[in-house]
Amino acid sequence: MATEIRVPTLGESVSEATIGRWFKKPGDPVKADEPLVELETDKVTLEVNAPASGTLGDILAKDGETVGPGAVLGSITEGGAAAAPAPKTDGAPAEALKAEAPKAAAPKAAAPAAAMKDNGPAVARVAAESGVDPSRVAGSGKDGRVTKGDMLAAIATGGAQAPAPAAPVQARAPSSAEDAPREERVKMTKLRQTIARRLKDAQNTAAMLTTFNDVDMSAVMALRSQYKDVFEKKHGVKLGFMGFFSKAVIQALKDVPAVNAEIDGQDLVFKNYYHIGIAVGTEKGLVVPVVRDADQLSIAGIEKKIADFGKRARDGKLTIDEMQGGTFTITNGGIYGSLMSTPILNAPQSGILGMHRIEERPVVKNGQIVARPMMYLALSYDHRIVDGKDAVTFLVRVKEALEDPARLVLDL
C-alpha cells in the first residue's frame, strides 16, 4: 500500500509553490515526519515531511516545478520494498498522478465572473465604489480569487484591463559575442520575484515620500554599555538597538495614528494595535517577520522575538503567519554600513522607518562643537494618508525617545 506525499496548505494568500530540492531519492528508506522535500513559496521556504515510514517511490514533481496546495509530489511504499506506487509504464505514472493534483497547480488565471461572489465583501465594496469589474482582474488569492490588493492595483493601473498574471520584465539587449560566455543566468526564486513585484507595486500605488532626521545615540549606547552583561545574563539574549527603536516607534505611532493606518477603498483604517515588522536579510532575500502586539512586550521580550526571528529566517524556518499582519515596519541598513537611504513601503502599510549606521560627527551642544555618535533616520510614508506635518512629528517623537530613553520607561 502506498501513501501519497501531498503539498500542505500554504496559507491564505499563497496559491502555489516551487519545488526547491528533494532530500531523498527513489528507493531510499524514509521515516515518518522526516523532511523529504523543500518548497519555495513567495513568502517562505518550508519542508514537507514524510506522512509515513517506508520507502520513497516515484518522485512526480521535479526540482523547479510549480505545484499547488494538495498536489501529489510522490509516494511512500510501506516496508522496505521500493515498488512504485502506481503501475509502471514509460513515464505514465507521473502524468497520471499529476492529473489528480488540484487545479491550483495549473497557471493562475482570473476567476470567472460566476465565482466573483467568493471574493469576499472587501472586493465587492471596492468594485461598487470604483466600477472596476473583478472578473477582468487577475486574481492572486487562493484558487485564483481576486483580493482587495488586486483590485487596488487594477484601479491604480487604469482598471479596465486585466493585468497579466506574470508580466515579463522588459527584455534586455543581447550581450555581445565576447561578453555572453562570461555571463551566468539564474532563475529568480519565488521569494525574489515577490519582493520585486511588491516593491514595484508599492511605488506604483502609494504617493511615497521620505523625510529625514538624525538622532544622537549617546544615551542609548551608554545604557547598552552599562547593562548589556547583566541583561544578557538575565534574559539570555543580547541587548541590541532594535528593542529601543521598537518602543520609540510604538510611542510615536500612538501620537501620530495616521502612520499606523492603511487605505481600504475610500476608507482609512486606523489600527489600535501595534504589530511591528522587522526586516531581516537572508541569503534568499529580504523577509519581514512581525512582532505582534509589540506594545505589550518589554524591551527584553522584543529582543527575544527578534533574535528568534533572525535565526529562523536564516534557517528558512519562518512560517507564513509570522510574516503577515504587520502595521509598521523597521529596516536597519546600518548593519551593512548604509549612511542614508529611502526605504520602500511594505504595502499596504503607510510607513516604514529606516535605521542607518552610527558614526561620530561634529555637532553643536550648548554652544560647543563636540563629537557625538549620530544616526540618520528615514521615514518613508504614503502621502495619501500621512501629511508632512505628521511625518515630521513622528520622526521627532522617535528622536526624543531615543535621546532620552527615560521617556520609554515613563511613557512620555
C-alpha distance (Angstrom), angle and dihedral (degrees) to the residues before:
residue distance angle dihedral
M1 . . .
A2 3.79 . .
T3 3.80 128.3 .
E4 3.78 116.5 -148.3
I5 3.80 121.2 -128.5
R6 3.80 107.7 -141.2
V7 3.78 136.2 -177.7
P8 3.82 108.7 -100.5
T9 3.78 124.6 -132.0
L10 3.79 104.8 -69.5
G11 3.79 100.8 -159.9
E12 3.77 138.5 -80.0
S13 3.82 96.3 -74.1
V14 3.82 99.2 32.5
S15 3.80 117.3 88.9
E16 3.79 103.3 167.0
A17 3.78 144.3 22.7
T18 3.78 137.7 -162.9
I19 3.79 123.4 -127.4
G20 3.79 106.0 -113.0
R21 3.79 102.0 -177.8
W22 3.78 141.6 -40.4
F23 3.80 117.6 -120.6
K24 3.83 92.8 -157.7
K25 3.79 137.0 44.4
P26 3.82 127.3 -137.2
G27 3.78 109.0 -78.6
D28 3.82 95.0 28.1
P29 3.81 116.6 128.2
V30 3.81 114.5 -114.2
K31 3.79 134.9 -167.5
A32 3.78 126.5 -141.5
D33 3.83 112.6 -87.4
E34 3.81 91.6 12.9
P35 3.86 112.8 139.6
L36 3.81 109.0 -102.7
V37 3.78 108.5 168.4
E38 3.78 139.1 10.2
L39 3.81 119.7 -132.0
E40 3.79 124.9 -161.6
T41 3.81 117.8 -152.4
D42 3.78 128.5 177.3
K43 3.81 88.4 -96.3
V44 3.81 111.3 30.1
T45 3.77 144.8 1.5
L46 3.79 113.1 -118.1
E47 3.78 137.8 178.9
V48 3.80 126.8 -128.4
N49 3.79 111.8 -143.0
A50 3.79 127.1 -148.8
P51 3.83 111.0 -90.4
A52 3.83 90.6 -151.3
S53 3.79 143.4 3.6
G54 3.78 120.9 -95.5
T55 3.78 137.6 78.2
L56 3.80 125.9 -35.6
G57 3.78 109.9 -114.1
D58 3.80 127.2 -169.8
I59 3.81 118.5 -18.0
L60 3.79 105.8 -135.7
A61 3.81 100.6 179.7
K62 3.79 111.8 55.1
D63 3.80 128.4 -156.4
G64 3.80 111.6 -68.8
E65 3.83 96.0 20.0
T66 3.80 120.4 129.2
V67 3.81 118.3 -124.9
G68 3.79 136.3 177.1
P69 3.81 133.0 -136.7
G70 3.80 110.1 -66.9
A71 3.80 94.7 16.2
V72 3.81 115.6 145.6
L73 3.79 111.8 -110.9
G74 3.79 98.6 176.6
S75 3.77 140.4 -60.1
I76 3.78 144.0 -99.8
T77 3.79 121.8 -134.4
E78 3.79 117.8 -147.3
G79 3.77 118.4 -113.0
G80 3.78 126.5 7.4
A81 3.79 98.4 -52.9
A82 3.76 116.5 110.1
A83 3.78 94.8 -149.1
A84 3.74 115.6 150.5
P85 3.82 116.6 -107.0
A86 3.79 93.6 -127.9
P87 3.82 135.0 37.1
K88 3.77 108.2 -74.7
T89 3.76 118.8 -121.5
D90 3.76 127.7 148.6
G91 3.79 102.9 -64.3
A92 3.81 92.4 -34.6
P93 3.82 101.3 114.6
A94 3.80 93.6 61.3
E95 3.78 92.4 49.8
A96 3.78 92.8 45.1
L97 3.77 94.4 51.7
K98 3.78 93.0 42.0
A99 3.76 87.9 56.3
E100 3.82 87.9 61.0
A101 3.81 92.0 56.4
P102 3.81 115.8 107.1
K103 3.76 117.4 -95.2
A104 3.81 89.4 -106.7
A105 3.78 86.8 84.4
A106 3.79 90.0 66.2
P107 3.80 120.2 83.3
K108 3.76 112.2 -75.2
A109 3.76 119.4 -105.8
A110 3.73 135.1 178.5
A111 3.78 112.6 -75.5
P112 3.81 113.7 -107.6
A113 3.75 118.6 -104.2
A114 3.80 91.5 -111.6
A115 3.80 89.5 63.7
M116 3.79 96.5 48.1
K117 3.78 91.4 102.5
D118 3.80 87.4 69.8
N119 3.80 92.6 61.3
G120 3.78 92.4 84.1
P121 3.82 137.7 -118.6
A122 3.83 95.1 -72.7
V123 3.82 91.3 60.4
A124 3.79 91.6 44.5
R125 3.79 90.7 51.7
V126 3.81 93.7 49.0
A127 3.81 89.8 46.7
A128 3.81 91.8 51.6
E129 3.80 93.0 47.6
S130 3.81 97.7 43.4
G131 3.79 102.8 31.8
V132 3.81 91.1 -130.0
D133 3.81 112.0 143.7
P134 3.84 109.8 -129.5
S135 3.80 89.6 -151.3
R136 3.81 88.3 68.1
V137 3.80 93.7 51.3
A138 3.81 122.1 88.8
G139 3.81 107.6 -121.8
S140 3.79 120.7 -135.1
G141 3.81 96.0 -177.7
K142 3.77 130.1 95.4
D143 3.82 113.6 -51.3
G144 3.82 89.5 3.7
R145 3.80 94.6 -61.7
V146 3.78 117.1 161.6
T147 3.82 113.9 -115.3
K148 3.77 130.6 -155.8
G149 3.81 88.2 -106.6
D150 3.82 90.5 54.9
M151 3.79 90.1 52.9
L152 3.81 93.8 48.1
A153 3.79 90.4 48.7
A154 3.81 90.3 50.3
I155 3.81 90.7 50.1
A156 3.80 90.8 49.7
T157 3.80 91.2 52.1
G158 3.78 96.9 45.2
G159 3.79 101.3 -80.5
A160 3.79 97.2 -131.4
Q161 3.76 98.6 94.7
A162 3.78 130.1 50.0
P163 3.81 110.8 -115.6
A164 3.77 116.5 -125.2
P165 3.84 112.8 -98.2
A166 3.79 91.6 -124.4
A167 3.77 111.4 16.6
P168 3.80 109.2 -158.5
V169 3.77 119.7 -121.6
Q170 3.78 113.0 -110.2
A171 3.79 107.5 -83.7
R172 3.77 114.3 -106.9
A173 3.77 122.8 -130.5
P174 3.79 112.5 -92.1
S175 3.79 116.0 -96.5
S176 3.75 120.7 -115.8
A177 3.79 119.3 -96.7
E178 3.79 88.1 -107.9
D179 3.84 95.7 52.1
A180 3.82 101.2 37.9
P181 3.84 96.5 75.5
R182 3.81 89.2 54.0
E183 3.80 94.7 55.5
E184 3.79 127.9 90.2
R185 3.80 121.5 -151.7
V186 3.83 116.0 -154.8
K187 3.81 124.3 179.8
M188 3.79 113.2 -118.8
T189 3.80 115.0 -112.0
K190 3.80 120.1 -119.9
L191 3.79 88.6 -107.5
R192 3.81 93.5 52.1
Q193 3.83 91.4 46.3
T194 3.80 90.1 52.0
I195 3.81 92.8 47.1
A196 3.81 89.5 52.4
R197 3.81 93.6 46.4
R198 3.82 95.9 45.7
L199 3.79 94.4 47.2
K200 3.79 91.8 49.9
D201 3.80 91.6 45.2
A202 3.81 89.5 52.5
Q203 3.81 90.8 52.8
N204 3.80 92.3 46.8
T205 3.81 95.9 46.5
A206 3.81 108.2 35.2
A207 3.78 127.4 63.4
M208 3.78 89.4 -126.3
L209 3.78 122.9 -164.1
T210 3.82 133.1 164.5
T211 3.78 128.8 -145.5
F212 3.80 126.1 -171.7
N213 3.77 140.9 -149.3
D214 3.78 135.7 161.1
V215 3.77 130.4 -129.8
D216 3.78 133.0 -154.3
M217 3.80 104.5 -128.0
S218 3.84 94.9 -167.8
A219 3.81 95.8 108.0
V220 3.81 96.0 46.5
M221 3.79 92.1 45.1
A222 3.82 90.6 49.9
L223 3.81 90.2 51.8
R224 3.79 91.6 49.4
S225 3.77 91.9 48.4
Q226 3.80 92.5 49.4
Y227 3.80 99.0 45.0
K228 3.83 107.4 22.8
D229 3.82 95.4 101.2
V230 3.81 97.3 46.0
F231 3.82 90.0 41.2
E232 3.80 92.9 54.3
K233 3.81 91.7 44.0
K234 3.81 92.6 52.5
H235 3.81 101.0 37.6
G236 3.80 102.2 28.0
V237 3.79 92.9 -128.5
K238 3.80 134.3 89.8
L239 3.79 119.9 -102.0
G240 3.79 104.8 -117.5
F241 3.78 134.6 169.6
M242 3.79 97.6 -101.7
G243 3.81 94.8 76.3
F244 3.82 90.8 56.0
F245 3.81 92.3 45.1
S246 3.80 92.8 48.1
K247 3.80 91.6 52.0
A248 3.81 91.7 45.9
V249 3.80 90.9 49.4
I250 3.82 92.3 49.9
Q251 3.80 91.5 53.0
A252 3.81 90.0 48.9
L253 3.82 91.5 48.5
K254 3.80 89.8 53.9
D255 3.81 89.9 52.7
V256 3.82 94.2 43.7
P257 3.84 106.2 32.2
A258 3.82 93.8 174.7
V259 3.81 89.1 75.4
N260 3.82 88.1 58.8
A261 3.82 93.8 51.1
E262 3.80 136.4 88.2
I263 3.79 138.0 -158.4
D264 3.80 119.4 -106.0
G265 3.80 108.5 -177.3
Q266 3.79 104.2 -62.2
D267 3.81 93.6 -17.9
L268 3.78 132.5 88.9
V269 3.81 114.4 -138.6
F270 3.81 112.2 -153.1
K271 3.79 111.2 -161.3
N272 3.79 117.3 -146.4
Y273 3.78 92.2 -164.6
Y274 3.77 131.3 71.7
H275 3.79 118.6 -133.0
I276 3.80 103.9 169.1
G277 3.81 118.3 -157.2
I278 3.81 115.5 -148.1
A279 3.81 114.7 -158.1
V280 3.82 111.6 -133.1
G281 3.79 123.7 -171.8
T282 3.80 117.8 -139.2
E283 3.79 134.6 173.5
K284 3.82 89.3 -98.7
G285 3.79 96.6 46.6
L286 3.77 144.4 -78.3
V287 3.81 119.6 -36.7
V288 3.80 127.9 -178.5
P289 3.82 114.9 -149.4
V290 3.79 114.4 -170.7
V291 3.81 127.9 -126.5
R292 3.79 99.0 -148.1
D293 3.82 119.7 -144.6
A294 3.78 89.5 0.4
D295 3.81 89.8 170.4
Q296 3.81 88.5 69.1
L297 3.82 93.3 54.0
S298 3.79 129.0 82.8
I299 3.79 121.4 -125.9
A300 3.81 86.9 -98.6
G301 3.81 90.9 51.7
I302 3.80 91.6 50.8
E303 3.80 92.5 47.5
K304 3.82 90.6 51.1
K305 3.79 91.4 51.1
I306 3.79 93.0 48.0
A307 3.81 93.2 47.3
D308 3.81 90.3 50.8
F309 3.80 92.3 47.1
G310 3.80 92.0 48.8
K311 3.79 93.5 52.1
R312 3.81 94.8 45.4
A313 3.81 92.2 43.9
R314 3.80 90.5 57.0
D315 3.82 89.8 46.6
G316 3.82 92.0 47.8
K317 3.82 91.5 -119.1
L318 3.80 100.9 124.8
T319 3.80 116.8 119.2
I320 3.79 124.9 -133.6
D321 3.81 92.1 -116.4
E322 3.82 89.8 58.4
M323 3.80 90.6 60.9
Q324 3.80 99.4 47.9
G325 3.78 134.2 82.4
G326 3.81 100.8 33.4
T327 3.81 117.5 157.9
F328 3.82 98.7 -167.4
T329 3.81 134.7 10.3
I330 3.80 134.9 -142.6
T331 3.80 120.4 -161.6
N332 3.80 124.8 -174.1
G333 3.78 113.7 -153.9
G334 3.79 89.1 163.6
I335 3.80 92.0 83.8
Y336 3.81 86.9 67.0
G337 3.82 93.6 44.9
S338 3.81 99.8 -98.1
L339 3.82 113.3 160.8
M340 3.82 96.9 -170.4
S341 3.80 137.7 -8.3
T342 3.81 143.1 160.9
P343 3.82 106.3 -122.9
I344 3.80 119.0 -149.3
L345 3.80 119.1 -120.8
N346 3.78 120.2 -98.5
A347 3.83 95.4 -131.8
P348 2.98 134.1 -101.1
Q349 3.81 87.3 22.0
S350 3.80 116.6 97.1
G351 3.81 98.4 -143.9
I352 3.81 143.7 36.7
L353 3.81 127.0 -179.1
G354 3.79 119.6 -143.8
M355 3.82 118.9 -154.1
H356 3.80 120.8 -162.5
R357 3.76 141.1 -169.7
I358 3.79 120.8 -61.9
E359 3.78 115.8 -123.7
E360 3.77 134.4 166.9
R361 3.79 111.7 -105.4
P362 3.80 133.1 170.2
V363 3.79 112.4 -99.9
V364 3.78 133.2 169.0
K365 3.83 115.6 -110.7
N366 3.80 119.6 175.7
G367 3.79 90.5 -18.7
Q368 3.80 93.9 -50.7
I369 3.80 127.9 108.4
V370 3.78 107.5 -126.7
A371 3.81 136.6 165.7
R372 3.80 115.3 -109.3
P373 3.82 133.7 174.4
M374 3.79 100.4 -109.0
M375 3.81 132.3 -174.3
Y376 3.78 128.3 -167.2
L377 3.80 114.6 -133.0
A378 3.81 122.8 -157.6
L379 3.78 125.3 -164.8
S380 3.80 115.1 -166.6
Y381 3.78 110.7 -167.7
D382 3.79 142.8 172.5
H383 3.79 105.0 -104.1
R384 3.81 89.7 -158.9
I385 3.82 87.2 72.2
V386 3.79 107.0 17.9
D387 3.81 121.3 57.6
G388 3.78 121.3 -147.1
K389 3.80 91.2 -108.2
D390 3.80 91.0 54.9
A391 3.81 92.4 47.6
V392 3.80 92.9 51.3
T393 3.81 91.4 44.7
F394 3.79 90.3 51.5
L395 3.80 92.9 53.1
V396 3.82 91.9 45.5
R397 3.83 89.8 53.3
V398 3.81 90.5 51.5
K399 3.81 90.7 47.5
E400 3.82 92.9 49.1
A401 3.80 92.8 50.1
L402 3.80 93.9 49.3
E403 3.78 95.4 45.3
D404 3.81 90.3 49.8
P405 3.85 106.3 29.3
A406 3.80 90.9 -178.3
R407 3.82 84.5 80.0
L408 3.82 88.5 66.4
V409 3.81 90.4 56.5
L410 3.79 96.0 42.2
D411 3.85 93.7 41.5
L412 3.81 92.4 -126.1
